[in-house]
Amino acid sequence: MDDFYKLLYFTQMENDSLGEIPDKKIEIIHSFLIDVDVLTLRVAQLEFNSRVRKGQKIWWDDLKVYLGVPKSNTRDLTILDTVTTVPFGLLYELFSISGSNQEFTIKYNWDILDRDGLFHSDVDVFSTYCLAQEWEIQNNEGFLKQFSGERWIAIQPELEEQIVHSPNVNVIKKSTLVIIELMSRNDDFKRFERLNAFVKIFGLLSKGALQFSMLEEFVVFEREIAASAGGYIHETKPIDEFDLEDFFNFGFQIIELSYHYNHDFDEFMAFIEEIVSENNKEKWSPETLGLFKDLHTKYLNNKT
């Protein structure tokens, strides 16, 4: 909640008005686009500039994004001096005309250390989430459903006023809110991917179908580092005796599993309990669901 209050009340309202796009700038932008002919880009330019001249700008027209930033770069802002800026409204105009779904980068400030970062997306994904969030804010759905009851009552009216009804003076806030959701979605995907990978590794090791010696060269913590924590867990406790906490700690040693759970076992256990409760057999195999349930039961039994 504190983070959302920070977003609502301490994020600047002012945003640079980007104005019309001159022909010279269009030539630069075109050099950064992929598979876009100049004529199509010119049509998008005409539509964009027409909105600006008539005073009919949408908030995307003042949202500055970057073309040409490598996806691997999420922190080094010095590269922004070597690429080019473009109004997101122009990219969306291009997308509407031709279906050209260009990738772009946007600078944001949403970090516990209050550092600027670079977020990468594409026009289709970003615009979809922008449009969906307005409806979700008004209907307490989607990403913001975590705010319910008194917590939601305290924040929803101001959030709706700023994000839904006054978009042109809250460009940074609106874009930041979408970035927060997309970052959360990406984190959820990486969390699922990492956990699913470790489940497969764990299963092969526990069945003896894979020897740890075959993996040791590639694990996160080399033997010298693991020794400071008493060695690799599976070498001091048989895998078939593992409970959920052992599984979590072993996953940390092998592929740094805990990174996606803030290195917090309680957070990991709550996540596993949710998986077991949902019993989603389309997302998790019956074998995996059985493993989670067994490990969780062992952990509870060991604590009693």
PELIN-V308028 format. One record per residue. N is the residue number from 0. RES is the residue in three letters. PHI is phi in radians with two decimals (999 if undefined). OMEGA is omega in whole degrees, -180 to 180 (none if undefined). Layout:
N/RES/PHI/OMEGA, N/RES/PHI/OMEGA
This chain:
0/MET/999/180, 1/ASP/-1.03/180, 2/ASP/-1.11/-180, 3/PHE/-1.27/174, 4/TYR/-1.12/177, 5/LYS/-1.05/-180, 6/LEU/-1.11/-175, 7/LEU/-1.27/-168, 8/TYR/-1.91/-177, 9/PHE/-2.17/173, 10/THR/-1.52/-177, 11/GLN/-1.05/178, 12/MET/-1.54/-176, 13/GLU/-1.20/175, 14/ASN/-2.51/-179, 15/ASP/-1.04/174, 16/SER/-1.43/-172, 17/LEU/-1.40/175, 18/GLY/1.21/-180, 19/GLU/-1.25/180, 20/ILE/-1.79/-179, 21/PRO/-1.29/-179, 22/ASP/-1.04/-179, 23/LYS/-1.07/179, 24/LYS/-1.19/179, 25/ILE/-1.07/179, 26/GLU/-1.08/178, 27/ILE/-1.19/180, 28/ILE/-1.01/-178, 29/HIS/-1.03/-179, 30/SER/-1.19/-180, 31/PHE/-1.75/-177, 32/LEU/-1.50/-179, 33/ILE/-1.95/175, 34/ASP/0.97/176, 35/VAL/-2.21/178, 36/ASP/-1.44/-175, 37/VAL/-1.07/-178, 38/LEU/-1.07/179, 39/THR/-1.08/179, 40/LEU/-1.12/178, 41/ARG/-1.12/178, 42/VAL/-1.09/178, 43/ALA/-1.10/177, 44/GLN/-1.06/180, 45/LEU/-1.05/180, 46/GLU/-1.13/-180, 47/PHE/-1.11/-178, 48/ASN/-1.11/178, 49/SER/-1.10/178, 50/ARG/-1.09/-179, 51/VAL/-1.11/-178, 52/ARG/-1.11/-178, 53/LYS/-1.49/-178, 54/GLY/1.20/-177, 55/GLN/-2.00/-177, 56/LYS/-1.10/169, 57/ILE/-1.65/-173, 58/TRP/-1.14/177, 59/TRP/-1.11/-178, 60/ASP/-1.21/178, 61/ASP/-1.92/178, 62/LEU/-1.63/-177, 63/LYS/-1.52/176, 64/VAL/-2.22/-174, 65/TYR/-2.14/174, 66/LEU/-1.97/174, 67/GLY/1.71/179, 68/VAL/-1.52/178, 69/PRO/-1.04/-178, 70/LYS/-1.08/-179, 71/SER/-1.24/-177, 72/ASN/-1.59/178, 73/THR/-2.08/-176, 74/ARG/-2.33/-173, 75/ASP/-1.38/-176, 76/LEU/-1.40/-180, 77/THR/-1.12/-179, 78/ILE/-1.16/-178, 79/LEU/-1.12/178, 80/ASP/-1.36/-176, 81/THR/-1.90/179, 82/VAL/-1.93/-179, 83/THR/-2.24/177, 84/THR/-1.68/178, 85/VAL/-2.71/175, 86/PRO/-1.17/178, 87/PHE/-1.06/179, 88/GLY/-1.02/178, 89/LEU/-1.23/179, 90/LEU/-1.12/179, 91/TYR/-1.22/176, 92/GLU/-1.05/178, 93/LEU/-1.09/178, 94/PHE/-1.12/-179, 95/SER/-1.16/-177, 96/ILE/-1.32/-169, 97/SER/-2.10/-175, 98/GLY/1.41/180, 99/SER/-1.23/-174, 100/ASN/-1.75/-176, 101/GLN/-1.38/174, 102/GLU/-1.55/-179, 103/PHE/-2.63/179, 104/THR/-2.24/180, 105/ILE/-2.28/178, 106/LYS/-1.50/-179, 107/TYR/-2.47/174, 108/ASN/-2.32/-180, 109/TRP/-2.57/-169, 110/ASP/-2.68/-179, 111/ILE/-1.10/177, 112/LEU/-1.68/178, 113/ASP/1.01/178, 114/ARG/-1.81/173, 115/ASP/-1.28/178, 116/GLY/-2.39/179, 117/LEU/-2.09/-180, 118/PHE/-2.00/-177, 119/HIS/-1.93/179, 120/SER/-2.69/172, 121/ASP/-2.28/-172, 122/VAL/-1.08/-176, 123/ASP/-1.09/-178, 124/VAL/-1.11/-175, 125/PHE/-1.11/-179, 126/SER/-1.16/179, 127/THR/-1.06/-179, 128/TYR/-1.24/176, 129/CYS/-1.02/-177, 130/LEU/-1.20/-178, 131/ALA/-1.20/-175, 132/GLN/-1.13/179, 133/GLU/-1.08/178, 134/TRP/-1.14/-178, 135/GLU/-1.14/179, 136/ILE/-1.08/-179, 137/GLN/-1.25/-174, 138/ASN/-2.03/177, 139/ASN/0.92/-179, 140/GLU/-2.19/173, 141/GLY/1.07/-174, 142/PHE/-0.99/-175, 143/LEU/-1.62/-178, 144/LYS/-1.18/177, 145/GLN/-1.07/177, 146/PHE/-1.58/-178, 147/SER/-2.28/178, 148/GLY/1.04/-176, 149/GLU/-1.12/-179, 150/ARG/-1.11/-180, 151/TRP/-1.25/180, 152/ILE/-1.01/-177, 153/ALA/-1.28/-172, 154/ILE/-2.02/-172, 155/GLN/-1.05/-177, 156/PRO/-1.04/-179, 157/GLU/-1.22/178, 158/LEU/-1.11/179, 159/GLU/-1.13/-180, 160/GLU/-1.09/-176, 161/GLN/-1.32/-171, 162/ILE/-1.44/-175, 163/VAL/-1.60/-171, 164/HIS/-1.67/-179, 165/SER/-2.25/-174, 166/PRO/-1.17/-173, 167/ASN/-1.21/177, 168/VAL/-1.83/179, 169/ASN/-2.30/-176, 170/VAL/-1.04/-178, 171/ILE/-1.14/180, 172/LYS/-1.12/-179, 173/LYS/-1.11/-179, 174/SER/-1.17/179, 175/THR/-1.11/180, 176/LEU/-1.09/178, 177/VAL/-1.17/179, 178/ILE/-1.07/178, 179/ILE/-1.01/-179, 180/GLU/-1.15/-179, 181/LEU/-1.18/176, 182/MET/-1.12/178, 183/SER/-1.12/178, 184/ARG/-1.08/179, 185/ASN/-1.12/178, 186/ASP/-1.12/179, 187/ASP/-1.09/179, 188/PHE/-1.14/-180, 189/LYS/-1.13/178, 190/ARG/-1.10/178, 191/PHE/-1.09/-178, 192/GLU/-1.08/-178, 193/ARG/-1.18/-180, 194/LEU/-1.15/-180, 195/ASN/-1.09/179, 196/ALA/-1.12/-179, 197/PHE/-1.20/176, 198/VAL/-1.01/180, 199/LYS/-1.15/178, 200/ILE/-1.09/-180, 201/PHE/-1.05/180, 202/GLY/-1.09/179, 203/LEU/-1.15/179, 204/LEU/-1.18/-178, 205/SER/-1.18/179, 206/LYS/-1.53/-178, 207/GLY/1.37/180, 208/ALA/-1.35/180, 209/LEU/-2.48/179, 210/GLN/-1.62/-178, 211/PHE/-1.06/180, 212/SER/-1.04/179, 213/MET/-1.32/-177, 214/LEU/-1.78/-166, 215/GLU/-0.98/-179, 216/GLU/-1.15/-173, 217/PHE/-1.95/-177, 218/VAL/-1.32/-175, 219/VAL/-1.14/-176, 220/PHE/-1.81/179, 221/GLU/-1.20/-174, 222/ARG/-0.99/-179, 223/GLU/-1.10/179, 224/ILE/-1.31/-180, 225/ALA/-1.09/-178, 226/ALA/-1.06/-179, 227/SER/-1.17/178, 228/ALA/-1.88/179, 229/GLY/1.61/179, 230/GLY/1.63/177, 231/TYR/-1.17/-172, 232/ILE/-1.05/-176, 233/HIS/-1.20/179, 234/GLU/-1.58/177, 235/THR/-1.97/178, 236/LYS/-2.55/-179, 237/PRO/-1.01/-178, 238/ILE/-1.03/-178, 239/ASP/-1.23/176, 240/GLU/-1.81/-179, 241/PHE/-1.08/166, 242/ASP/-1.89/-174, 243/LEU/-1.10/-180, 244/GLU/-1.20/175, 245/ASP/-1.09/178, 246/PHE/-1.03/-180, 247/PHE/-1.10/-178, 248/ASN/-1.20/178, 249/PHE/-1.17/177, 250/GLY/-1.07/177, 251/PHE/-1.15/-179, 252/GLN/-1.18/-174, 253/ILE/-1.51/-177, 254/ILE/-2.33/179, 255/GLU/0.93/-179, 256/LEU/-0.97/-173, 257/SER/-1.17/179, 258/TYR/-0.96/-177, 259/HIS/-1.51/178, 260/TYR/-2.26/179, 261/ASN/0.97/180, 262/HIS/0.96/-175, 263/ASP/-2.11/-178, 264/PHE/-1.10/-180, 265/ASP/-1.06/177, 266/GLU/-1.15/178, 267/PHE/-1.12/-179, 268/MET/-1.10/179, 269/ALA/-1.09/178, 270/PHE/-1.14/179, 271/ILE/-1.14/179, 272/GLU/-1.06/178, 273/GLU/-1.16/179, 274/ILE/-1.07/-179, 275/VAL/-1.10/-179, 276/SER/-1.16/-179, 277/GLU/-1.22/178, 278/ASN/0.93/-178, 279/ASN/-1.41/-176, 280/LYS/-1.40/174, 281/GLU/-1.42/-180, 282/LYS/-1.61/-178, 283/TRP/-2.17/180, 284/SER/-1.23/177, 285/PRO/-0.99/179, 286/GLU/-1.13/-180, 287/THR/-1.18/178, 288/LEU/-1.07/178, 289/GLY/-1.13/178, 290/LEU/-1.10/-180, 291/PHE/-1.06/-179, 292/LYS/-1.14/-180, 293/ASP/-1.15/180, 294/LEU/-1.12/180, 295/HIS/-1.15/179, 296/THR/-1.10/178, 297/LYS/-1.04/-180, 298/TYR/-1.10/-180, 299/LEU/-1.11/179, 300/ASN/-1.15/-179, 301/ASN/-1.23/-179, 302/LYS/-1.51/-179, 303/THR/-1.71/none
